[in-house]
Amino acid sequence: MSEKKENPQQKPQQIELELSDTDALGTYTNLAMITHSPSEFVVDFISVMPGLPKGKVVKRMIMTPDHAKRLLNALADNVRKYEEDFGQIKLHEKVEVPINFRGQMGQA
C-alpha cells in the first residue's frame, strides 16, 4: 500500500463560515424526529411547549448518510467532553410523545 504524502508547501484549505444575526440568536428545540431513506437522513427539530396541543417544526435538516454518521460522532464526542467538565447528563424516564404530523415527511 502506498502512503499519501503531503506537499509541505501545501496549506490545508480553510473555509470561511457566515452566520447571520438571526441565526446567531439560535432557535429553541426540545424534540427531534428523524427519518431516513437509502440516500438521505431528514432531521426535524421541533419546539413543543407544555400544555399546548400543537408543536412547531422550527428547522428541517437534510443530510447524506455519511454526514449523519459524522454528526453522530461529533455529538458523541461533545457529550463526552461535556460530561468530563460538568458531570454525567441524567436522562429522565423515556417519554412517548403522540404526534400527528401535518406537512411533508422527508422522502428521497
Secondary structure, 3 states (H helix, E strand, C coil): CCCCCCCCCCCCCCCCCCCCHHHHHCCCCCEEEEEECCCCEEEEEEECCCCCCCCEEEEEEEECHHHHHHHHHHHHHHHHHHHHHHCCCCCCCCCCCCCCCCCCCCCC
